[in-house]
Amino acid sequence: MTNETLPIIGQRFRGFLPVVVDVETAGFNAQTDALLEIAAIPIVYNEEGQFVPGQAYHAHINPFEGANL
């Protein structure tokens, strides 16, 4: 798709579309609680111009030493 054929929302963000991000943590305090996993799924257009989830990316994170689990 060119910029001219992108739906309105695609033009709003200069062609960039949203990404859904999910994090799994051991708590709410970044200083003491471990980040355990992070995942991201881009929202893309299919051939019909509908929003669909793109390829998912995820990673397990090794907690820092002394982190609360």
PQR file of N, CA, C, O and H, with PARSE charges and radii, in Angstrom:
ATOM      1  N   MET A   1       0.838  -1.184   0.000 -0.4000 1.5000
ATOM      2  CA  MET A   1       0.000   0.000   0.000 -0.0000 2.0000
ATOM      3  C   MET A   1       0.878   1.242   0.000  0.5500 1.7000
ATOM      4  O   MET A   1       1.884   1.305   0.707 -0.5500 1.4000
ATOM      5  N   THR A   2       0.496   2.208  -0.784 -0.4000 1.5000
ATOM      6  CA  THR A   2       1.182   3.495  -0.744 -0.0000 2.0000
ATOM      7  C   THR A   2       0.497   4.371   0.288  0.5500 1.7000
ATOM      8  O   THR A   2      -0.571   4.027   0.795 -0.5500 1.4000
ATOM      9  H   THR A   2      -0.321   2.156  -1.358  0.4000 1.0000
ATOM     10  N   ASN A   3       1.108   5.500   0.597 -0.4000 1.5000
ATOM     11  CA  ASN A   3       0.501   6.419   1.564 -0.0000 2.0000
ATOM     12  C   ASN A   3      -0.869   6.891   1.092  0.5500 1.7000
ATOM     13  O   ASN A   3      -1.747   7.154   1.914 -0.5500 1.4000
ATOM     14  H   ASN A   3       1.976   5.780   0.186  0.4000 1.0000
ATOM     15  N   GLU A   4      -1.061   7.003  -0.219 -0.4000 1.5000
ATOM     16  CA  GLU A   4      -2.345   7.464  -0.746 -0.0000 2.0000
ATOM     17  C   GLU A   4      -3.441   6.417  -0.578  0.5500 1.7000
ATOM     18  O   GLU A   4      -4.615   6.769  -0.468 -0.5500 1.4000
ATOM     19  H   GLU A   4      -0.347   6.790  -0.887  0.4000 1.0000
ATOM     20  N   THR A   5      -3.073   5.133  -0.555 -0.4000 1.5000
ATOM     21  CA  THR A   5      -4.087   4.085  -0.454 -0.0000 2.0000
ATOM     22  C   THR A   5      -4.272   3.564   0.966  0.5500 1.7000
ATOM     23  O   THR A   5      -5.149   2.735   1.210 -0.5500 1.4000
ATOM     24  H   THR A   5      -2.119   4.847  -0.644  0.4000 1.0000
ATOM     25  N   LEU A   6      -3.452   4.042   1.911 -0.4000 1.5000
ATOM     26  CA  LEU A   6      -3.627   3.621   3.303 -0.0000 2.0000
ATOM     27  C   LEU A   6      -4.951   4.139   3.838  0.5500 1.7000
ATOM     28  O   LEU A   6      -5.333   5.272   3.547 -0.5500 1.4000
ATOM     29  H   LEU A   6      -2.739   4.715   1.713  0.4000 1.0000
ATOM     30  N   PRO A   7      -5.650   3.337   4.608 -0.5600 1.5000
ATOM     31  CA  PRO A   7      -6.835   3.855   5.285  0.2800 2.0000
ATOM     32  C   PRO A   7      -6.460   5.030   6.185  0.5500 1.7000
ATOM     33  O   PRO A   7      -5.287   5.225   6.502 -0.5500 1.4000
ATOM     34  N   ILE A   8      -7.447   5.801   6.590 -0.4000 1.5000
ATOM     35  CA  ILE A   8      -7.230   7.030   7.350 -0.0000 2.0000
ATOM     36  C   ILE A   8      -6.333   6.818   8.568  0.5500 1.7000
ATOM     37  O   ILE A   8      -5.440   7.631   8.807 -0.5500 1.4000
ATOM     38  H   ILE A   8      -8.400   5.642   6.332  0.4000 1.0000
ATOM     39  N   ILE A   9      -6.539   5.765   9.337 -0.4000 1.5000
ATOM     40  CA  ILE A   9      -5.727   5.575  10.542 -0.0000 2.0000
ATOM     41  C   ILE A   9      -4.259   5.358  10.196  0.5500 1.7000
ATOM     42  O   ILE A   9      -3.384   5.798  10.942 -0.5500 1.4000
ATOM     43  H   ILE A   9      -7.265   5.105   9.143  0.4000 1.0000
ATOM     44  N   GLY A  10      -3.973   4.694   9.087 -0.4000 1.5000
ATOM     45  CA  GLY A  10      -2.599   4.499   8.664 -0.0000 2.0000
ATOM     46  C   GLY A  10      -1.928   5.806   8.287  0.5500 1.7000
ATOM     47  O   GLY A  10      -0.736   5.982   8.538 -0.5500 1.4000
ATOM     48  H   GLY A  10      -4.684   4.336   8.481  0.4000 1.0000
ATOM     49  N   GLN A  11      -2.669   6.721   7.692 -0.4000 1.5000
ATOM     50  CA  GLN A  11      -2.140   8.027   7.329 -0.0000 2.0000
ATOM     51  C   GLN A  11      -1.888   8.875   8.572  0.5500 1.7000
ATOM     52  O   GLN A  11      -0.964   9.689   8.598 -0.5500 1.4000
ATOM     53  H   GLN A  11      -3.638   6.578   7.488  0.4000 1.0000
ATOM     54  N   ARG A  12      -2.711   8.682   9.600 -0.4000 1.5000
ATOM     55  CA  ARG A  12      -2.589   9.480  10.820 -0.0000 2.0000
ATOM     56  C   ARG A  12      -1.219   9.300  11.468  0.5500 1.7000
ATOM     57  O   ARG A  12      -0.666  10.259  12.007 -0.5500 1.4000
ATOM     58  H   ARG A  12      -3.461   8.021   9.579  0.4000 1.0000
ATOM     59  N   PHE A  13      -0.674   8.114  11.426 -0.4000 1.5000
ATOM     60  CA  PHE A  13       0.604   7.830  12.066 -0.0000 2.0000
ATOM     61  C   PHE A  13       1.716   7.666  11.039  0.5500 1.7000
ATOM     62  O   PHE A  13       2.631   6.867  11.238 -0.5500 1.4000
ATOM     63  H   PHE A  13      -1.123   7.335  10.988  0.4000 1.0000
ATOM     64  N   ARG A  14       1.646   8.410   9.951 -0.4000 1.5000
ATOM     65  CA  ARG A  14       2.658   8.385   8.897 -0.0000 2.0000
ATOM     66  C   ARG A  14       2.930   6.981   8.383  0.5500 1.7000
ATOM     67  O   ARG A  14       4.066   6.639   8.052 -0.5500 1.4000
ATOM     68  H   ARG A  14       0.902   9.059   9.789  0.4000 1.0000
ATOM     69  N   GLY A  15       1.878   6.168   8.319 -0.4000 1.5000
ATOM     70  CA  GLY A  15       2.013   4.815   7.792 -0.0000 2.0000
ATOM     71  C   GLY A  15       2.315   3.762   8.838  0.5500 1.7000
ATOM     72  O   GLY A  15       2.253   2.568   8.545 -0.5500 1.4000
ATOM     73  H   GLY A  15       0.956   6.445   8.588  0.4000 1.0000
ATOM     74  N   PHE A  16       2.642   4.178  10.053 -0.4000 1.5000
ATOM     75  CA  PHE A  16       2.912   3.217  11.126 -0.0000 2.0000
ATOM     76  C   PHE A  16       1.608   2.845  11.800  0.5500 1.7000
ATOM     77  O   PHE A  16       0.767   3.708  12.052 -0.5500 1.4000
ATOM     78  H   PHE A  16       2.692   5.148  10.291  0.4000 1.0000
ATOM     79  N   LEU A  17       1.435   1.579  12.092 -0.4000 1.5000
ATOM     80  CA  LEU A  17       0.217   1.097  12.728 -0.0000 2.0000
ATOM     81  C   LEU A  17       0.508   0.691  14.166  0.5500 1.7000
ATOM     82  O   LEU A  17       1.673   0.551  14.538 -0.5500 1.4000
ATOM     83  H   LEU A  17       2.118   0.878  11.887  0.4000 1.0000
ATOM     84  N   PRO A  18      -0.524   0.500  14.979 -0.5600 1.5000
ATOM     85  CA  PRO A  18      -0.321   0.176  16.395  0.2800 2.0000
ATOM     86  C   PRO A  18       0.357  -1.174  16.614  0.5500 1.7000
ATOM     87  O   PRO A  18       0.323  -2.062  15.763 -0.5500 1.4000
ATOM     88  N   VAL A  19       0.967  -1.287  17.780 -0.4000 1.5000
ATOM     89  CA  VAL A  19       1.560  -2.536  18.251 -0.0000 2.0000
ATOM     90  C   VAL A  19       1.005  -2.795  19.647  0.5500 1.7000
ATOM     91  O   VAL A  19       1.023  -1.908  20.500 -0.5500 1.4000
ATOM     92  H   VAL A  19       0.994  -0.565  18.471  0.4000 1.0000
ATOM     93  N   VAL A  20       0.517  -4.000  19.878 -0.4000 1.5000
ATOM     94  CA  VAL A  20       0.038  -4.386  21.205 -0.0000 2.0000
ATOM     95  C   VAL A  20       1.221  -4.986  21.954  0.5500 1.7000
ATOM     96  O   VAL A  20       1.870  -5.912  21.467 -0.5500 1.4000
ATOM     97  H   VAL A  20       0.503  -4.721  19.185  0.4000 1.0000
ATOM     98  N   VAL A  21       1.500  -4.449  23.145 -0.4000 1.5000
ATOM     99  CA  VAL A  21       2.625  -4.914  23.951 -0.0000 2.0000
ATOM    100  C   VAL A  21       2.088  -5.481  25.256  0.5500 1.7000
ATOM    101  O   VAL A  21       1.219  -4.882  25.891 -0.5500 1.4000
ATOM    102  H   VAL A  21       0.973  -3.697  23.541  0.4000 1.0000
ATOM    103  N   ASP A  22       2.607  -6.635  25.653 -0.4000 1.5000
ATOM    104  CA  ASP A  22       2.215  -7.272  26.910 -0.0000 2.0000
ATOM    105  C   ASP A  22       3.478  -7.611  27.682  0.5500 1.7000
ATOM    106  O   ASP A  22       4.436  -8.142  27.120 -0.5500 1.4000
ATOM    107  H   ASP A  22       3.313  -7.121  25.138  0.4000 1.0000
ATOM    108  N   VAL A  23       3.476  -7.303  28.970 -0.4000 1.5000
ATOM    109  CA  VAL A  23       4.603  -7.672  29.820 -0.0000 2.0000
ATOM    110  C   VAL A  23       4.104  -8.493  30.999  0.5500 1.7000
ATOM    111  O   VAL A  23       3.015  -8.260  31.524 -0.5500 1.4000
ATOM    112  H   VAL A  23       2.698  -6.872  29.427  0.4000 1.0000
ATOM    113  N   GLU A  24       4.910  -9.442  31.396 -0.4000 1.5000
ATOM    114  CA  GLU A  24       4.632 -10.247  32.590 -0.0000 2.0000
ATOM    115  C   GLU A  24       5.698  -9.891  33.608  0.5500 1.7000
ATOM    116  O   GLU A  24       6.894  -9.981  33.330 -0.5500 1.4000
ATOM    117  H   GLU A  24       5.794  -9.631  30.969  0.4000 1.0000
ATOM    118  N   THR A  25       5.258  -9.490  34.782 -0.4000 1.5000
ATOM    119  CA  THR A  25       6.188  -9.085  35.824 -0.0000 2.0000
ATOM    120  C   THR A  25       5.900  -9.836  37.115  0.5500 1.7000
ATOM    121  O   THR A  25       4.866 -10.488  37.260 -0.5500 1.4000
ATOM    122  H   THR A  25       4.287  -9.417  35.008  0.4000 1.0000
ATOM    123  N   ALA A  26       6.837  -9.729  38.047 -0.4000 1.5000
ATOM    124  CA  ALA A  26       6.663 -10.330  39.366 -0.0000 2.0000
ATOM    125  C   ALA A  26       6.093  -9.312  40.348  0.5500 1.7000
ATOM    126  O   ALA A  26       5.966  -9.608  41.537 -0.5500 1.4000
ATOM    127  H   ALA A  26       7.677  -9.199  37.929  0.4000 1.0000
ATOM    128  N   GLY A  27       5.751  -8.128  39.874 -0.4000 1.5000
ATOM    129  CA  GLY A  27       5.207  -7.078  40.731 -0.0000 2.0000
ATOM    130  C   GLY A  27       5.195  -5.754  39.992  0.5500 1.7000
ATOM    131  O   GLY A  27       5.418  -5.705  38.783 -0.5500 1.4000
ATOM    132  H   GLY A  27       5.853  -7.887  38.909  0.4000 1.0000
ATOM    133  N   PHE A  28       4.931  -4.675  40.730 -0.4000 1.5000
ATOM    134  CA  PHE A  28       4.785  -3.357  40.111 -0.0000 2.0000
ATOM    135  C   PHE A  28       5.986  -2.439  40.316  0.5500 1.7000
ATOM    136  O   PHE A  28       6.022  -1.348  39.748 -0.5500 1.4000
ATOM    137  H   PHE A  28       4.749  -4.716  41.713  0.4000 1.0000
ATOM    138  N   ASN A  29       6.954  -2.848  41.102 -0.4000 1.5000
ATOM    139  CA  ASN A  29       8.102  -2.003  41.403 -0.0000 2.0000
ATOM    140  C   ASN A  29       9.279  -2.411  40.516  0.5500 1.7000
ATOM    141  O   ASN A  29       9.833  -3.499  40.676 -0.5500 1.4000
ATOM    142  H   ASN A  29       6.925  -3.735  41.564  0.4000 1.0000
ATOM    143  N   ALA A  30       9.655  -1.545  39.589 -0.4000 1.5000
ATOM    144  CA  ALA A  30      10.737  -1.860  38.650 -0.0000 2.0000
ATOM    145  C   ALA A  30      12.089  -1.998  39.339  0.5500 1.7000
ATOM    146  O   ALA A  30      12.998  -2.622  38.793 -0.5500 1.4000
ATOM    147  H   ALA A  30       9.205  -0.661  39.459  0.4000 1.0000
ATOM    148  N   GLN A  31      12.233  -1.426  40.530 -0.4000 1.5000
ATOM    149  CA  GLN A  31      13.500  -1.503  41.255 -0.0000 2.0000
ATOM    150  C   GLN A  31      13.707  -2.859  41.927  0.5500 1.7000
ATOM    151  O   GLN A  31      14.845  -3.281  42.132 -0.5500 1.4000
ATOM    152  H   GLN A  31      11.494  -0.919  40.974  0.4000 1.0000
ATOM    153  N   THR A  32      12.604  -3.550  42.273 -0.4000 1.5000
ATOM    154  CA  THR A  32      12.734  -4.784  43.052 -0.0000 2.0000
ATOM    155  C   THR A  32      12.094  -6.011  42.404  0.5500 1.7000
ATOM    156  O   THR A  32      12.461  -7.136  42.742 -0.5500 1.4000
ATOM    157  H   THR A  32      11.679  -3.207  42.107  0.4000 1.0000
ATOM    158  N   ASP A  33      11.156  -5.826  41.490 -0.4000 1.5000
ATOM    159  CA  ASP A  33      10.393  -6.941  40.926 -0.0000 2.0000
ATOM    160  C   ASP A  33      10.857  -7.255  39.504  0.5500 1.7000
ATOM    161  O   ASP A  33      11.132  -6.355  38.710 -0.5500 1.4000
ATOM    162  H   ASP A  33      10.858  -4.912  41.215  0.4000 1.0000
ATOM    163  N   ALA A  34      10.937  -8.529  39.207 -0.4000 1.5000
ATOM    164  CA  ALA A  34      11.481  -8.984  37.927 -0.0000 2.0000
ATOM    165  C   ALA A  34      10.500  -8.782  36.774  0.5500 1.7000
ATOM    166  O   ALA A  34       9.288  -8.934  36.929 -0.5500 1.4000
ATOM    167  H   ALA A  34      10.713  -9.260  39.852  0.4000 1.0000
ATOM    168  N   LEU A  35      11.059  -8.436  35.614 -0.4000 1.5000
ATOM    169  CA  LEU A  35      10.345  -8.515  34.340 -0.0000 2.0000
ATOM    170  C   LEU A  35      10.588  -9.930  33.837  0.5500 1.7000
ATOM    171  O   LEU A  35      11.737 -10.332  33.651 -0.5500 1.4000
ATOM    172  H   LEU A  35      12.044  -8.313  35.488  0.4000 1.0000
ATOM    173  N   LEU A  36       9.524 -10.688  33.616 -0.4000 1.5000
ATOM    174  CA  LEU A  36       9.659 -12.106  33.289 -0.0000 2.0000
ATOM    175  C   LEU A  36       9.523 -12.411  31.804  0.5500 1.7000
ATOM    176  O   LEU A  36      10.207 -13.292  31.283 -0.5500 1.4000
ATOM    177  H   LEU A  36       8.591 -10.362  33.767  0.4000 1.0000
ATOM    178  N   GLU A  37       8.640 -11.684  31.121 -0.4000 1.5000
ATOM    179  CA  GLU A  37       8.401 -11.942  29.700 -0.0000 2.0000
ATOM    180  C   GLU A  37       7.842 -10.682  29.065  0.5500 1.7000
ATOM    181  O   GLU A  37       7.137  -9.901  29.705 -0.5500 1.4000
ATOM    182  H   GLU A  37       8.084 -10.969  31.545  0.4000 1.0000
ATOM    183  N   ILE A  38       8.172 -10.500  27.791 -0.4000 1.5000
ATOM    184  CA  ILE A  38       7.620  -9.387  27.021 -0.0000 2.0000
ATOM    185  C   ILE A  38       7.176  -9.935  25.667  0.5500 1.7000
ATOM    186  O   ILE A  38       7.836 -10.796  25.085 -0.5500 1.4000
ATOM    187  H   ILE A  38       8.744 -11.134  27.272  0.4000 1.0000
ATOM    188  N   ALA A  39       6.054  -9.425  25.178 -0.4000 1.5000
ATOM    189  CA  ALA A  39       5.531  -9.854  23.878 -0.0000 2.0000
ATOM    190  C   ALA A  39       4.988  -8.641  23.133  0.5500 1.7000
ATOM    191  O   ALA A  39       4.537  -7.674  23.747 -0.5500 1.4000
ATOM    192  H   ALA A  39       5.518  -8.725  25.651  0.4000 1.0000
ATOM    193  N   ALA A  40       5.034  -8.701  21.813 -0.4000 1.5000
ATOM    194  CA  ALA A  40       4.506  -7.626  20.975 -0.0000 2.0000
ATOM    195  C   ALA A  40       3.845  -8.233  19.745  0.5500 1.7000
ATOM    196  O   ALA A  40       4.359  -9.175  19.141 -0.5500 1.4000
ATOM    197  H   ALA A  40       5.400  -9.487  21.314  0.4000 1.0000
ATOM    198  N   ILE A  41       2.694  -7.673  19.389 -0.4000 1.5000
ATOM    199  CA  ILE A  41       1.977  -8.103  18.189 -0.0000 2.0000
ATOM    200  C   ILE A  41       1.603  -6.857  17.396  0.5500 1.7000
ATOM    201  O   ILE A  41       0.809  -6.042  17.867 -0.5500 1.4000
ATOM    202  H   ILE A  41       2.276  -6.908  19.879  0.4000 1.0000
ATOM    203  N   PRO A  42       2.166  -6.697  16.195 -0.5600 1.5000
ATOM    204  CA  PRO A  42       1.769  -5.555  15.376  0.2800 2.0000
ATOM    205  C   PRO A  42       0.357  -5.757  14.827  0.5500 1.7000
ATOM    206  O   PRO A  42      -0.058  -6.883  14.554 -0.5500 1.4000
ATOM    207  N   ILE A  43      -0.361  -4.674  14.671 -0.4000 1.5000
ATOM    208  CA  ILE A  43      -1.679  -4.702  14.046 -0.0000 2.0000
ATOM    209  C   ILE A  43      -1.477  -4.285  12.595  0.5500 1.7000
ATOM    210  O   ILE A  43      -0.980  -3.192  12.323 -0.5500 1.4000
ATOM    211  H   ILE A  43      -0.024  -3.759  14.893  0.4000 1.0000
ATOM    212  N   VAL A  44      -1.856  -5.145  11.673 -0.4000 1.5000
ATOM    213  CA  VAL A  44      -1.628  -4.908  10.246 -0.0000 2.0000
ATOM    214  C   VAL A  44      -2.952  -4.979   9.487  0.5500 1.7000
ATOM    215  O   VAL A  44      -3.991  -5.333  10.045 -0.5500 1.4000
ATOM    216  H   VAL A  44      -2.259  -6.033  11.893  0.4000 1.0000
ATOM    217  N   TYR A  45      -2.889  -4.638   8.212 -0.4000 1.5000
ATOM    218  CA  TYR A  45      -4.060  -4.748   7.341 -0.0000 2.0000
ATOM    219  C   TYR A  45      -3.963  -6.024   6.523  0.5500 1.7000
ATOM    220  O   TYR A  45      -2.880  -6.390   6.066 -0.5500 1.4000
ATOM    221  H   TYR A  45      -2.046  -4.350   7.758  0.4000 1.0000
ATOM    222  N   ASN A  46      -5.092  -6.707   6.337 -0.4000 1.5000
ATOM    223  CA  ASN A  46      -5.108  -7.843   5.416 -0.0000 2.0000
ATOM    224  C   ASN A  46      -5.481  -7.337   4.022  0.5500 1.7000
ATOM    225  O   ASN A  46      -5.611  -6.132   3.811 -0.5500 1.4000
ATOM    226  H   ASN A  46      -5.971  -6.410   6.708  0.4000 1.0000
ATOM    227  N   GLU A  47      -5.651  -8.250   3.083 -0.4000 1.5000
ATOM    228  CA  GLU A  47      -5.954  -7.869   1.700 -0.0000 2.0000
ATOM    229  C   GLU A  47      -7.272  -7.112   1.571  0.5500 1.7000
ATOM    230  O   GLU A  47      -7.451  -6.331   0.637 -0.5500 1.4000
ATOM    231  H   GLU A  47      -5.546  -9.230   3.255  0.4000 1.0000
ATOM    232  N   GLU A  48      -8.196  -7.341   2.505 -0.4000 1.5000
ATOM    233  CA  GLU A  48      -9.496  -6.661   2.467 -0.0000 2.0000
ATOM    234  C   GLU A  48      -9.469  -5.316   3.187  0.5500 1.7000
ATOM    235  O   GLU A  48     -10.496  -4.643   3.283 -0.5500 1.4000
ATOM    236  H   GLU A  48      -8.051  -7.976   3.264  0.4000 1.0000
ATOM    237  N   GLY A  49      -8.296  -4.917   3.696 -0.4000 1.5000
ATOM    238  CA  GLY A  49      -8.186  -3.646   4.396 -0.0000 2.0000
ATOM    239  C   GLY A  49      -8.674  -3.697   5.834  0.5500 1.7000
ATOM    240  O   GLY A  49      -8.940  -2.655   6.432 -0.5500 1.4000
ATOM    241  H   GLY A  49      -7.462  -5.463   3.618  0.4000 1.0000
ATOM    242  N   GLN A  50      -8.797  -4.897   6.399 -0.4000 1.5000
ATOM    243  CA  GLN A  50      -9.242  -5.044   7.786 -0.0000 2.0000
ATOM    244  C   GLN A  50      -8.034  -5.177   8.703  0.5500 1.7000
ATOM    245  O   GLN A  50      -6.988  -5.691   8.307 -0.5500 1.4000
ATOM    246  H   GLN A  50      -8.581  -5.744   5.913  0.4000 1.0000
ATOM    247  N   PHE A  51      -8.199  -4.700   9.949 -0.4000 1.5000
ATOM    248  CA  PHE A  51      -7.149  -4.895  10.946 -0.0000 2.0000
ATOM    249  C   PHE A  51      -7.075  -6.356  11.347  0.5500 1.7000
ATOM    250  O   PHE A  51      -8.101  -6.984  11.610 -0.5500 1.4000
ATOM    251  H   PHE A  51      -9.049  -4.283  10.271  0.4000 1.0000
ATOM    252  N   VAL A  52      -5.876  -6.898  11.396 -0.4000 1.5000
ATOM    253  CA  VAL A  52      -5.655  -8.269  11.864 -0.0000 2.0000
ATOM    254  C   VAL A  52      -4.342  -8.293  12.650  0.5500 1.7000
ATOM    255  O   VAL A  52      -3.463  -7.464  12.413 -0.5500 1.4000
ATOM    256  H   VAL A  52      -5.043  -6.388  11.182  0.4000 1.0000
ATOM    257  N   PRO A  53      -4.205  -9.240  13.586 -0.5600 1.5000
ATOM    258  CA  PRO A  53      -2.932  -9.358  14.295  0.2800 2.0000
ATOM    259  C   PRO A  53      -1.843  -9.864  13.360  0.5500 1.7000
ATOM    260  O   PRO A  53      -2.068 -10.778  12.567 -0.5500 1.4000
ATOM    261  N   GLY A  54      -0.669  -9.268  13.457 -0.4000 1.5000
ATOM    262  CA  GLY A  54       0.480  -9.726  12.688 -0.0000 2.0000
ATOM    263  C   GLY A  54       1.228 -10.811  13.443  0.5500 1.7000
ATOM    264  O   GLY A  54       0.697 -11.411  14.377 -0.5500 1.4000
ATOM    265  H   GLY A  54      -0.486  -8.525  14.102  0.4000 1.0000
ATOM    266  N   GLN A  55       2.455 -11.055  13.034 -0.4000 1.5000
ATOM    267  CA  GLN A  55       3.281 -12.083  13.668 -0.0000 2.0000
ATOM    268  C   GLN A  55       3.628 -11.661  15.089  0.5500 1.7000
ATOM    269  O   GLN A  55       4.046 -10.527  15.321 -0.5500 1.4000
ATOM    270  H   GLN A  55       2.887 -10.568  12.275  0.4000 1.0000
ATOM    271  N   ALA A  56       3.456 -12.569  16.034 -0.4000 1.5000
ATOM    272  CA  ALA A  56       3.771 -12.294  17.438 -0.0000 2.0000
ATOM    273  C   ALA A  56       5.265 -12.482  17.693  0.5500 1.7000
ATOM    274  O   ALA A  56       5.898 -13.384  17.144 -0.5500 1.4000
ATOM    275  H   ALA A  56       3.117 -13.491  15.846  0.4000 1.0000
ATOM    276  N   TYR A  57       5.801 -11.620  18.527 -0.4000 1.5000
ATOM    277  CA  TYR A  57       7.191 -11.713  18.971 -0.0000 2.0000
ATOM    278  C   TYR A  57       7.173 -11.782  20.489  0.5500 1.7000
ATOM    279  O   TYR A  57       6.420 -11.054  21.137 -0.5500 1.4000
ATOM    280  H   TYR A  57       5.287 -10.887  18.972  0.4000 1.0000
ATOM    281  N   HIS A  58       7.995 -12.651  21.058 -0.4000 1.5000
ATOM    282  CA  HIS A  58       8.042 -12.715  22.520 -0.0000 2.0000
ATOM    283  C   HIS A  58       9.418 -13.165  22.975  0.5500 1.7000
ATOM    284  O   HIS A  58      10.165 -13.805  22.234 -0.5500 1.4000
ATOM    285  H   HIS A  58       8.606 -13.242  20.531  0.4000 1.0000
ATOM    286  N   ALA A  59       9.731 -12.814  24.214 -0.4000 1.5000
ATOM    287  CA  ALA A  59      11.008 -13.213  24.795 -0.0000 2.0000
ATOM    288  C   ALA A  59      10.839 -13.424  26.288  0.5500 1.7000
ATOM    289  O   ALA A  59      10.158 -12.657  26.971 -0.5500 1.4000
ATOM    290  H   ALA A  59       9.124 -12.295  24.816  0.4000 1.0000
ATOM    291  N   HIS A  60      11.466 -14.469  26.776 -0.4000 1.5000
ATOM    292  CA  HIS A  60      11.549 -14.697  28.215 -0.0000 2.0000
ATOM    293  C   HIS A  60      12.763 -13.919  28.711  0.5500 1.7000
ATOM    294  O   HIS A  60      13.806 -13.906  28.057 -0.5500 1.4000
ATOM    295  H   HIS A  60      12.019 -15.092  26.222  0.4000 1.0000
ATOM    296  N   ILE A  61      12.630 -13.281  29.850 -0.4000 1.5000
ATOM    297  CA  ILE A  61      13.687 -12.431  30.381 -0.0000 2.0000
ATOM    298  C   ILE A  61      14.298 -13.090  31.615  0.5500 1.7000
ATOM    299  O   ILE A  61      13.578 -13.551  32.500 -0.5500 1.4000
ATOM    300  H   ILE A  61      11.783 -13.292  30.381  0.4000 1.0000
ATOM    301  N   ASN A  62      15.620 -13.131  31.667 -0.4000 1.5000
ATOM    302  CA  ASN A  62      16.294 -13.613  32.869 -0.0000 2.0000
ATOM    303  C   ASN A  62      16.260 -12.498  33.909  0.5500 1.7000
ATOM    304  O   ASN A  62      16.768 -11.407  33.651 -0.5500 1.4000
ATOM    305  H   ASN A  62      16.205 -12.756  30.948  0.4000 1.0000
ATOM    306  N   PRO A  63      15.676 -12.746  35.073 -0.5600 1.5000
ATOM    307  CA  PRO A  63      15.565 -11.701  36.095  0.2800 2.0000
ATOM    308  C   PRO A  63      16.943 -11.266  36.603  0.5500 1.7000
ATOM    309  O   PRO A  63      17.896 -12.045  36.605 -0.5500 1.4000
ATOM    310  N   PHE A  64      17.019 -10.018  37.028 -0.4000 1.5000
ATOM    311  CA  PHE A  64      18.271  -9.536  37.596 -0.0000 2.0000
ATOM    312  C   PHE A  64      18.504 -10.178  38.962  0.5500 1.7000
ATOM    313  O   PHE A  64      17.558 -10.591  39.633 -0.5500 1.4000
ATOM    314  H   PHE A  64      16.245  -9.386  37.026  0.4000 1.0000
ATOM    315  N   GLU A  65      19.742 -10.255  39.357 -0.4000 1.5000
ATOM    316  CA  GLU A  65      20.099 -10.896  40.623 -0.0000 2.0000
ATOM    317  C   GLU A  65      19.414 -10.184  41.789  0.5500 1.7000
ATOM    318  O   GLU A  65      19.481  -8.960  41.911 -0.5500 1.4000
ATOM    319  H   GLU A  65      20.511  -9.919  38.812  0.4000 1.0000
ATOM    320  N   GLY A  66      18.759 -10.962  42.637 -0.4000 1.5000
ATOM    321  CA  GLY A  66      18.079 -10.416  43.804 -0.0000 2.0000
ATOM    322  C   GLY A  66      16.657  -9.953  43.538  0.5500 1.7000
ATOM    323  O   GLY A  66      15.998  -9.434  44.439 -0.5500 1.4000
ATOM    324  H   GLY A  66      18.704 -11.956  42.538  0.4000 1.0000
ATOM    325  N   ALA A  67      16.175 -10.133  42.313 -0.4000 1.5000
ATOM    326  CA  ALA A  67      14.819  -9.686  41.970 -0.0000 2.0000
ATOM    327  C   ALA A  67      13.775 -10.520  42.690  0.5500 1.7000
ATOM    328  O   ALA A  67      13.958 -11.718  42.904 -0.5500 1.4000
ATOM    329  H   ALA A  67      16.710 -10.554  41.581  0.4000 1.0000
ATOM    330  N   ASN A  68      12.679  -9.874  43.061 -0.4000 1.5000
ATOM    331  CA  ASN A  68      11.539 -10.602  43.619 -0.0000 2.0000
ATOM    332  C   ASN A  68      10.879 -11.403  42.507  0.5500 1.7000
ATOM    333  O   ASN A  68      10.627 -10.888  41.418 -0.5500 1.4000
ATOM    334  H   ASN A  68      12.530  -8.901  42.887  0.4000 1.0000
ATOM    335  N   LEU A  69      10.606 -12.659  42.796 -0.4000 1.5000
ATOM    336  CA  LEU A  69       9.908 -13.501  41.835 -0.0000 2.0000
ATOM    337  C   LEU A  69       8.577 -13.886  42.416  0.5500 1.7000
ATOM    338  O   LEU A  69       7.808 -14.602  41.775 -0.5500 1.4000
ATOM    339  H   LEU A  69      10.810 -13.076  43.681  0.4000 1.0000
TER
END
